[in-house]
Amino acid sequence: MNLQQLRYMNEIVRCGLNISDAANALYTSQPGVSKQIKLLEEELGIDIFVRNGKRIVAITDPGKAVLEIAQRVLHETENLKQVGQEFRTQDSGSLTVATTHTQARYALPNVVKEFTKSYPGVKLGLHQGSPTQIAEQVLSGEVDIGIATESLALYDELITLPCYEWHHCVVVPPKHPLLLEKRLTLKKLAQYSIITYDFAFTGRNKINQAFKESGIEPNIALTAIDADVIKTYVELGLGVGIVAQMAFIPDRDRHLRMIDAGHLFQPSTTRIAIRKNQYLRGFGYHFIELFAPHLTRDVVSAALHLTT
């Protein structure tokens, strides 16, 4: 048994049980992959995969158990490499962060600027996606850190830590009737077409929950994953917008007005997500602390069950 066989098995599963695709991803031949998998099965005395002729069509129950262990082994192997890099080249390497558009556009710029200034030898990558996509990228090891809202906490395989709370606000064109309201209500808001986030993004569940609990049916006219898109359509007069309050910047959004909606919708919590038992390099801890100062290396290490 060797690590190469475990990698081949894992890649076959990752490629949807397609051996050809797995071989291409591993820069090797299909017969070579098949041979190594058969050798592994013979050594373990079980069938890892269900076959129909030369095609793999499913993974067996014992194969699922083997895969789970293999993925842990491969994960720890990657951790060993990270340890070596940490002590060999402390200020160089790569850090990849997956996050939503709102965080990347409004919360991260100063963090990225400070980080790249402190670690010019570290290649920083930013991936954007939905909270579900972010969680999957962290779990697969494609990225080191994920940043999104509460939904990250739904994944037991991840360590998630709260960074900060934020509220929604309503954005409208100048002279809009809602600006005359002393205290905005859901009933008044529901009288207008609403433009807000797609269901999977930026605390949308908090918006839905508030209207549902009040027994009010909102007129959601348009949804988007990007606050800038929402604001653009509000400027065009297509409705009123509900966005994260951090997404309204008075100096830039001069053609819009903001109405506080903190009393209408429950606050949302932005969270950091890391794989359990991940070895995080020193500059990774520093990035997290730049984003959320209360998440020091000691705090994050304790959550990961690592020693500093």
Order of alpha helices (4+ residues) and beta strands (2+ residues): alpha-alpha-alpha-beta-beta-alpha-beta-alpha-beta-alpha-beta-beta-beta-alpha-beta-alpha-beta-alpha-beta-beta-beta-alpha-alpha
